């Protein structure tokens, strides 16, 4: 009997701070759509086919 190894995910959730209104929110590191601030609607990340291009300050990487 073969035992299959389970791969761990390489993607993480990231806590970012909006440069305009200082709102903190959690986003996915490999976002496939534009991520906007929930308070002021400033774009925080753009999709790039893999990892998102983050335009905000990263506070921590959640695991």
PDB file with one MODEL, atoms N, CA, C and O in Angstrom:
MODEL        1
ATOM      1  N   UNK A   1       0.839  -1.182   0.000  1.00  0.00           N
ATOM      2  CA  UNK A   1       0.000   0.000   0.000  1.00  0.00           C
ATOM      3  C   UNK A   1       0.882   1.244   0.000  1.00  0.00           C
ATOM      4  O   UNK A   1       1.819   1.343   0.793  1.00  0.00           O
ATOM      5  N   UNK A   2       0.584   2.200  -0.893  1.00  0.00           N
ATOM      6  CA  UNK A   2       1.346   3.447  -0.993  1.00  0.00           C
ATOM      7  C   UNK A   2       0.739   4.507  -0.089  1.00  0.00           C
ATOM      8  O   UNK A   2      -0.481   4.616   0.028  1.00  0.00           O
ATOM      9  N   UNK A   3       1.602   5.285   0.548  1.00  0.00           N
ATOM     10  CA  UNK A   3       1.145   6.404   1.362  1.00  0.00           C
ATOM     11  C   UNK A   3       1.444   7.681   0.593  1.00  0.00           C
ATOM     12  O   UNK A   3       2.595   7.954   0.252  1.00  0.00           O
ATOM     13  N   UNK A   4       0.414   8.454   0.323  1.00  0.00           N
ATOM     14  CA  UNK A   4       0.572   9.705  -0.430  1.00  0.00           C
ATOM     15  C   UNK A   4       0.898  10.848   0.528  1.00  0.00           C
ATOM     16  O   UNK A   4       0.317  10.956   1.608  1.00  0.00           O
ATOM     17  N   UNK A   5       1.834  11.693   0.112  1.00  0.00           N
ATOM     18  CA  UNK A   5       2.177  12.852   0.913  1.00  0.00           C
ATOM     19  C   UNK A   5       1.244  13.998   0.542  1.00  0.00           C
ATOM     20  O   UNK A   5       0.941  14.215  -0.631  1.00  0.00           O
ATOM     21  N   UNK A   6       0.797  14.721   1.551  1.00  0.00           N
ATOM     22  CA  UNK A   6      -0.092  15.852   1.327  1.00  0.00           C
ATOM     23  C   UNK A   6       0.752  17.109   1.295  1.00  0.00           C
ATOM     24  O   UNK A   6       1.510  17.379   2.227  1.00  0.00           O
ATOM     25  N   UNK A   7       0.620  17.896   0.203  1.00  0.00           N
ATOM     26  CA  UNK A   7       1.388  19.128   0.075  1.00  0.00           C
ATOM     27  C   UNK A   7       0.750  20.219   0.925  1.00  0.00           C
ATOM     28  O   UNK A   7      -0.473  20.341   0.988  1.00  0.00           O
ATOM     29  N   UNK A   8       1.583  20.996   1.564  1.00  0.00           N
ATOM     30  CA  UNK A   8       1.088  22.134   2.327  1.00  0.00           C
ATOM     31  C   UNK A   8       0.835  23.290   1.373  1.00  0.00           C
ATOM     32  O   UNK A   8       1.552  23.436   0.383  1.00  0.00           O
ATOM     33  N   UNK A   9      -0.171  24.116   1.649  1.00  0.00           N
ATOM     34  CA  UNK A   9      -0.432  25.251   0.764  1.00  0.00           C
ATOM     35  C   UNK A   9       0.692  26.273   0.822  1.00  0.00           C
ATOM     36  O   UNK A   9       1.281  26.503   1.879  1.00  0.00           O
ATOM     37  N   UNK A  10       0.986  26.887  -0.323  1.00  0.00           N
ATOM     38  CA  UNK A  10       2.052  27.894  -0.376  1.00  0.00           C
ATOM     39  C   UNK A  10       1.481  29.298  -0.260  1.00  0.00           C
ATOM     40  O   UNK A  10       2.232  30.272  -0.209  1.00  0.00           O
ATOM     41  N   UNK A  11       0.171  29.408  -0.220  1.00  0.00           N
ATOM     42  CA  UNK A  11      -0.461  30.721  -0.133  1.00  0.00           C
ATOM     43  C   UNK A  11      -0.825  31.042   1.310  1.00  0.00           C
ATOM     44  O   UNK A  11      -1.101  30.148   2.111  1.00  0.00           O
ATOM     45  N   UNK A  12      -0.822  32.315   1.624  1.00  0.00           N
ATOM     46  CA  UNK A  12      -1.093  32.764   2.990  1.00  0.00           C
ATOM     47  C   UNK A  12      -2.085  33.920   2.968  1.00  0.00           C
ATOM     48  O   UNK A  12      -2.304  34.555   1.936  1.00  0.00           O
ATOM     49  N   UNK A  13      -2.672  34.176   4.113  1.00  0.00           N
ATOM     50  CA  UNK A  13      -3.471  35.375   4.307  1.00  0.00           C
ATOM     51  C   UNK A  13      -2.557  36.443   4.886  1.00  0.00           C
ATOM     52  O   UNK A  13      -1.654  36.139   5.665  1.00  0.00           O
ATOM     53  N   UNK A  14      -2.791  37.695   4.506  1.00  0.00           N
ATOM     54  CA  UNK A  14      -1.914  38.800   4.891  1.00  0.00           C
ATOM     55  C   UNK A  14      -2.756  39.901   5.519  1.00  0.00           C
ATOM     56  O   UNK A  14      -3.820  40.247   5.007  1.00  0.00           O
ATOM     57  N   UNK A  15      -2.274  40.451   6.633  1.00  0.00           N
ATOM     58  CA  UNK A  15      -2.927  41.610   7.233  1.00  0.00           C
ATOM     59  C   UNK A  15      -2.215  42.848   6.721  1.00  0.00           C
ATOM     60  O   UNK A  15      -1.002  42.982   6.889  1.00  0.00           O
ATOM     61  N   UNK A  16      -2.963  43.761   6.093  1.00  0.00           N
ATOM     62  CA  UNK A  16      -2.393  44.969   5.498  1.00  0.00           C
ATOM     63  C   UNK A  16      -3.051  46.210   6.102  1.00  0.00           C
ATOM     64  O   UNK A  16      -4.143  46.138   6.665  1.00  0.00           O
ATOM     65  N   UNK A  17      -2.359  47.359   5.974  1.00  0.00           N
ATOM     66  CA  UNK A  17      -2.893  48.639   6.440  1.00  0.00           C
ATOM     67  C   UNK A  17      -2.995  49.585   5.258  1.00  0.00           C
ATOM     68  O   UNK A  17      -2.038  49.757   4.504  1.00  0.00           O
ATOM     69  N   UNK A  18      -4.157  50.196   5.101  1.00  0.00           N
ATOM     70  CA  UNK A  18      -4.396  51.142   4.024  1.00  0.00           C
ATOM     71  C   UNK A  18      -3.546  52.392   4.250  1.00  0.00           C
ATOM     72  O   UNK A  18      -3.543  52.939   5.352  1.00  0.00           O
ATOM     73  N   UNK A  19      -2.818  52.856   3.215  1.00  0.00           N
ATOM     74  CA  UNK A  19      -1.974  54.049   3.390  1.00  0.00           C
ATOM     75  C   UNK A  19      -2.782  55.340   3.520  1.00  0.00           C
ATOM     76  O   UNK A  19      -2.263  56.343   4.010  1.00  0.00           O
ATOM     77  N   UNK A  20      -4.042  55.327   3.088  1.00  0.00           N
ATOM     78  CA  UNK A  20      -4.852  56.538   3.114  1.00  0.00           C
ATOM     79  C   UNK A  20      -5.602  56.718   4.446  1.00  0.00           C
ATOM     80  O   UNK A  20      -5.500  57.767   5.083  1.00  0.00           O
ATOM     81  N   UNK A  21      -6.346  55.697   4.856  1.00  0.00           N
ATOM     82  CA  UNK A  21      -7.188  55.843   6.049  1.00  0.00           C
ATOM     83  C   UNK A  21      -6.713  55.018   7.247  1.00  0.00           C
ATOM     84  O   UNK A  21      -7.333  55.068   8.309  1.00  0.00           O
ATOM     85  N   UNK A  22      -5.625  54.260   7.095  1.00  0.00           N
ATOM     86  CA  UNK A  22      -5.023  53.442   8.160  1.00  0.00           C
ATOM     87  C   UNK A  22      -5.914  52.284   8.620  1.00  0.00           C
ATOM     88  O   UNK A  22      -5.716  51.741   9.707  1.00  0.00           O
ATOM     89  N   UNK A  23      -6.890  51.908   7.795  1.00  0.00           N
ATOM     90  CA  UNK A  23      -7.734  50.757   8.114  1.00  0.00           C
ATOM     91  C   UNK A  23      -6.912  49.479   7.939  1.00  0.00           C
ATOM     92  O   UNK A  23      -6.154  49.344   6.978  1.00  0.00           O
ATOM     93  N   UNK A  24      -7.069  48.549   8.874  1.00  0.00           N
ATOM     94  CA  UNK A  24      -6.387  47.254   8.778  1.00  0.00           C
ATOM     95  C   UNK A  24      -7.391  46.218   8.306  1.00  0.00           C
ATOM     96  O   UNK A  24      -8.511  46.146   8.813  1.00  0.00           O
ATOM     97  N   UNK A  25      -6.979  45.410   7.323  1.00  0.00           N
ATOM     98  CA  UNK A  25      -7.844  44.330   6.868  1.00  0.00           C
ATOM     99  C   UNK A  25      -7.006  43.151   6.408  1.00  0.00           C
ATOM    100  O   UNK A  25      -5.807  43.276   6.158  1.00  0.00           O
ATOM    101  N   UNK A  26      -7.656  42.015   6.304  1.00  0.00           N
ATOM    102  CA  UNK A  26      -6.991  40.771   5.926  1.00  0.00           C
ATOM    103  C   UNK A  26      -7.348  40.455   4.480  1.00  0.00           C
ATOM    104  O   UNK A  26      -8.510  40.536   4.081  1.00  0.00           O
ATOM    105  N   UNK A  27      -6.330  40.093   3.699  1.00  0.00           N
ATOM    106  CA  UNK A  27      -6.541  39.731   2.301  1.00  0.00           C
ATOM    107  C   UNK A  27      -5.755  38.464   1.991  1.00  0.00           C
ATOM    108  O   UNK A  27      -4.884  38.058   2.760  1.00  0.00           O
ATOM    109  N   UNK A  28      -6.070  37.850   0.865  1.00  0.00           N
ATOM    110  CA  UNK A  28      -5.385  36.643   0.413  1.00  0.00           C
ATOM    111  C   UNK A  28      -4.134  37.044  -0.365  1.00  0.00           C
ATOM    112  O   UNK A  28      -4.190  37.964  -1.182  1.00  0.00           O
ATOM    113  N   UNK A  29      -3.030  36.384  -0.132  1.00  0.00           N
ATOM    114  CA  UNK A  29      -1.772  36.727  -0.775  1.00  0.00           C
ATOM    115  C   UNK A  29      -1.758  36.504  -2.277  1.00  0.00           C
ATOM    116  O   UNK A  29      -0.999  37.158  -2.993  1.00  0.00           O
ATOM    117  N   UNK A  30      -2.591  35.584  -2.767  1.00  0.00           N
ATOM    118  CA  UNK A  30      -2.667  35.311  -4.202  1.00  0.00           C
ATOM    119  C   UNK A  30      -4.042  35.718  -4.724  1.00  0.00           C
ATOM    120  O   UNK A  30      -4.741  34.918  -5.347  1.00  0.00           O
ATOM    121  N   UNK A  31      -4.419  36.954  -4.468  1.00  0.00           N
ATOM    122  CA  UNK A  31      -5.738  37.446  -4.848  1.00  0.00           C
ATOM    123  C   UNK A  31      -5.886  37.464  -6.370  1.00  0.00           C
ATOM    124  O   UNK A  31      -4.984  37.909  -7.080  1.00  0.00           O
ATOM    125  N   UNK A  32      -7.015  36.984  -6.863  1.00  0.00           N
ATOM    126  CA  UNK A  32      -7.276  36.931  -8.304  1.00  0.00           C
ATOM    127  C   UNK A  32      -8.066  38.145  -8.782  1.00  0.00           C
ATOM    128  O   UNK A  32      -8.240  38.331  -9.986  1.00  0.00           O
ATOM    129  N   UNK A  33      -8.542  38.965  -7.862  1.00  0.00           N
ATOM    130  CA  UNK A  33      -9.270  40.177  -8.216  1.00  0.00           C
ATOM    131  C   UNK A  33      -8.649  41.360  -7.477  1.00  0.00           C
ATOM    132  O   UNK A  33      -7.848  41.184  -6.558  1.00  0.00           O
ATOM    133  N   UNK A  34      -9.037  42.586  -7.897  1.00  0.00           N
ATOM    134  CA  UNK A  34      -8.549  43.782  -7.216  1.00  0.00           C
ATOM    135  C   UNK A  34      -9.065  43.797  -5.786  1.00  0.00           C
ATOM    136  O   UNK A  34     -10.238  43.515  -5.540  1.00  0.00           O
ATOM    137  N   UNK A  35      -8.194  44.122  -4.852  1.00  0.00           N
ATOM    138  CA  UNK A  35      -8.590  44.243  -3.450  1.00  0.00           C
ATOM    139  C   UNK A  35      -8.602  45.723  -3.112  1.00  0.00           C
ATOM    140  O   UNK A  35      -7.605  46.421  -3.296  1.00  0.00           O
ATOM    141  N   UNK A  36      -9.751  46.201  -2.611  1.00  0.00           N
ATOM    142  CA  UNK A  36      -9.890  47.598  -2.243  1.00  0.00           C
ATOM    143  C   UNK A  36     -10.121  47.710  -0.744  1.00  0.00           C
ATOM    144  O   UNK A  36     -10.613  46.783  -0.100  1.00  0.00           O
ATOM    145  N   UNK A  37      -9.750  48.877  -0.199  1.00  0.00           N
ATOM    146  CA  UNK A  37     -10.007  49.159   1.205  1.00  0.00           C
ATOM    147  C   UNK A  37     -11.515  49.179   1.426  1.00  0.00           C
ATOM    148  O   UNK A  37     -12.257  49.725   0.609  1.00  0.00           O
ATOM    149  N   UNK A  38     -11.967  48.590   2.519  1.00  0.00           N
ATOM    150  CA  UNK A  38     -13.393  48.527   2.806  1.00  0.00           C
ATOM    151  C   UNK A  38     -13.938  49.866   3.282  1.00  0.00           C
ATOM    152  O   UNK A  38     -15.150  50.079   3.259  1.00  0.00           O
ATOM    153  N   UNK A  39     -13.055  50.781   3.718  1.00  0.00           N
ATOM    154  CA  UNK A  39     -13.500  52.071   4.235  1.00  0.00           C
ATOM    155  C   UNK A  39     -13.450  53.147   3.152  1.00  0.00           C
ATOM    156  O   UNK A  39     -14.450  53.823   2.911  1.00  0.00           O
ATOM    157  N   UNK A  40     -12.293  53.313   2.494  1.00  0.00           N
ATOM    158  CA  UNK A  40     -12.127  54.428   1.551  1.00  0.00           C
ATOM    159  C   UNK A  40     -12.049  53.991   0.084  1.00  0.00           C
ATOM    160  O   UNK A  40     -11.953  54.847  -0.795  1.00  0.00           O
ATOM    161  N   UNK A  41     -12.086  52.704  -0.203  1.00  0.00           N
ATOM    162  CA  UNK A  41     -12.077  52.128  -1.555  1.00  0.00           C
ATOM    163  C   UNK A  41     -10.771  52.357  -2.314  1.00  0.00           C
ATOM    164  O   UNK A  41     -10.759  52.256  -3.541  1.00  0.00           O
ATOM    165  N   UNK A  42      -9.678  52.660  -1.626  1.00  0.00           N
ATOM    166  CA  UNK A  42      -8.373  52.774  -2.276  1.00  0.00           C
ATOM    167  C   UNK A  42      -7.882  51.370  -2.635  1.00  0.00           C
ATOM    168  O   UNK A  42      -8.005  50.459  -1.816  1.00  0.00           O
ATOM    169  N   UNK A  43      -7.327  51.167  -3.841  1.00  0.00           N
ATOM    170  CA  UNK A  43      -6.835  49.830  -4.210  1.00  0.00           C
ATOM    171  C   UNK A  43      -5.636  49.425  -3.343  1.00  0.00           C
ATOM    172  O   UNK A  43      -4.672  50.177  -3.199  1.00  0.00           O
ATOM    173  N   UNK A  44      -5.718  48.228  -2.773  1.00  0.00           N
ATOM    174  CA  UNK A  44      -4.648  47.708  -1.918  1.00  0.00           C
ATOM    175  C   UNK A  44      -3.810  46.658  -2.631  1.00  0.00           C
ATOM    176  O   UNK A  44      -2.641  46.474  -2.290  1.00  0.00           O
ATOM    177  N   UNK A  45      -4.379  45.965  -3.612  1.00  0.00           N
ATOM    178  CA  UNK A  45      -3.642  44.923  -4.330  1.00  0.00           C
ATOM    179  C   UNK A  45      -4.224  44.725  -5.717  1.00  0.00           C
ATOM    180  O   UNK A  45      -5.428  44.878  -5.928  1.00  0.00           O
ATOM    181  N   UNK A  46      -3.356  44.383  -6.659  1.00  0.00           N
ATOM    182  CA  UNK A  46      -3.735  44.096  -8.041  1.00  0.00           C
ATOM    183  C   UNK A  46      -3.323  42.651  -8.353  1.00  0.00           C
ATOM    184  O   UNK A  46      -2.257  42.215  -7.920  1.00  0.00           O
ATOM    185  N   UNK A  47      -4.142  41.909  -9.090  1.00  0.00           N
ATOM    186  CA  UNK A  47      -3.746  40.545  -9.465  1.00  0.00           C
ATOM    187  C   UNK A  47      -2.627  40.578 -10.502  1.00  0.00           C
ATOM    188  O   UNK A  47      -2.557  41.490 -11.326  1.00  0.00           O
ATOM    189  N   UNK A  48      -1.761  39.580 -10.454  1.00  0.00           N
ATOM    190  CA  UNK A  48      -0.653  39.532 -11.409  1.00  0.00           C
ATOM    191  C   UNK A  48      -0.447  38.131 -11.985  1.00  0.00           C
ATOM    192  O   UNK A  48       0.604  37.850 -12.561  1.00  0.00           O
ATOM    193  N   UNK A  49      -1.426  37.262 -11.836  1.00  0.00           N
ATOM    194  CA  UNK A  49      -1.297  35.915 -12.376  1.00  0.00           C
ATOM    195  C   UNK A  49      -0.790  34.920 -11.359  1.00  0.00           C
ATOM    196  O   UNK A  49      -0.975  33.716 -11.535  1.00  0.00           O
ATOM    197  N   UNK A  50      -0.165  35.382 -10.317  1.00  0.00           N
ATOM    198  CA  UNK A  50       0.328  34.537  -9.232  1.00  0.00           C
ATOM    199  C   UNK A  50       0.069  35.275  -7.940  1.00  0.00           C
ATOM    200  O   UNK A  50      -1.078  35.458  -7.532  1.00  0.00           O
ATOM    201  N   UNK A  51       1.137  35.695  -7.303  1.00  0.00           N
ATOM    202  CA  UNK A  51       0.974  36.503  -6.101  1.00  0.00           C
ATOM    203  C   UNK A  51       0.492  37.898  -6.487  1.00  0.00           C
ATOM    204  O   UNK A  51       0.856  38.427  -7.537  1.00  0.00           O
ATOM    205  N   UNK A  52      -0.320  38.474  -5.634  1.00  0.00           N
ATOM    206  CA  UNK A  52      -0.865  39.802  -5.911  1.00  0.00           C
ATOM    207  C   UNK A  52       0.206  40.872  -5.686  1.00  0.00           C
ATOM    208  O   UNK A  52       1.079  40.720  -4.831  1.00  0.00           O
ATOM    209  N   UNK A  53       0.129  41.959  -6.467  1.00  0.00           N
ATOM    210  CA  UNK A  53       1.016  43.108  -6.258  1.00  0.00           C
ATOM    211  C   UNK A  53       0.391  43.961  -5.159  1.00  0.00           C
ATOM    212  O   UNK A  53      -0.627  44.618  -5.378  1.00  0.00           O
ATOM    213  N   UNK A  54       0.993  43.949  -4.000  1.00  0.00           N
ATOM    214  CA  UNK A  54       0.422  44.618  -2.839  1.00  0.00           C
ATOM    215  C   UNK A  54       0.899  46.062  -2.799  1.00  0.00           C
ATOM    216  O   UNK A  54       2.096  46.337  -2.886  1.00  0.00           O
ATOM    217  N   UNK A  55      -0.059  46.984  -2.667  1.00  0.00           N
ATOM    218  CA  UNK A  55       0.238  48.413  -2.656  1.00  0.00           C
ATOM    219  C   UNK A  55       0.021  49.012  -1.276  1.00  0.00           C
ATOM    220  O   UNK A  55      -0.066  50.233  -1.145  1.00  0.00           O
ATOM    221  N   UNK A  56      -0.065  48.196  -0.267  1.00  0.00           N
ATOM    222  CA  UNK A  56      -0.291  48.647   1.103  1.00  0.00           C
ATOM    223  C   UNK A  56       0.819  48.097   1.983  1.00  0.00           C
ATOM    224  O   UNK A  56       1.611  47.255   1.562  1.00  0.00           O
ATOM    225  N   UNK A  57       0.859  48.589   3.206  1.00  0.00           N
ATOM    226  CA  UNK A  57       1.873  48.109   4.161  1.00  0.00           C
ATOM    227  C   UNK A  57       1.449  46.768   4.740  1.00  0.00           C
ATOM    228  O   UNK A  57       0.332  46.617   5.236  1.00  0.00           O
ATOM    229  N   UNK A  58       2.355  45.796   4.672  1.00  0.00           N
ATOM    230  CA  UNK A  58       2.071  44.465   5.224  1.00  0.00           C
ATOM    231  C   UNK A  58       2.403  44.498   6.711  1.00  0.00           C
ATOM    232  O   UNK A  58       3.533  44.803   7.093  1.00  0.00           O
ATOM    233  N   UNK A  59       1.413  44.183   7.552  1.00  0.00           N
ATOM    234  CA  UNK A  59       1.609  44.180   8.987  1.00  0.00           C
ATOM    235  C   UNK A  59       2.069  42.810   9.477  1.00  0.00           C
ATOM    236  O   UNK A  59       2.988  42.717  10.290  1.00  0.00           O
ATOM    237  N   UNK A  60       1.429  41.740   8.981  1.00  0.00           N
ATOM    238  CA  UNK A  60       1.853  40.396   9.341  1.00  0.00           C
ATOM    239  C   UNK A  60       1.308  39.377   8.354  1.00  0.00           C
ATOM    240  O   UNK A  60       0.323  39.622   7.658  1.00  0.00           O
ATOM    241  N   UNK A  61       1.966  38.241   8.312  1.00  0.00           N
ATOM    242  CA  UNK A  61       1.529  37.119   7.478  1.00  0.00           C
ATOM    243  C   UNK A  61       0.889  36.109   8.408  1.00  0.00           C
ATOM    244  O   UNK A  61       1.538  35.604   9.324  1.00  0.00           O
ATOM    245  N   UNK A  62      -0.375  35.812   8.181  1.00  0.00           N
ATOM    246  CA  UNK A  62      -1.114  34.886   9.036  1.00  0.00           C
ATOM    247  C   UNK A  62      -0.931  33.464   8.535  1.00  0.00           C
ATOM    248  O   UNK A  62      -0.904  33.215   7.330  1.00  0.00           O
ATOM    249  N   UNK A  63      -0.808  32.540   9.470  1.00  0.00           N
ATOM    250  CA  UNK A  63      -0.611  31.138   9.083  1.00  0.00           C
ATOM    251  C   UNK A  63      -1.702  30.254   9.605  1.00  0.00           C
ATOM    252  O   UNK A  63      -1.685  29.047   9.368  1.00  0.00           O
TER     253      UNK A  63
ENDMDL
END
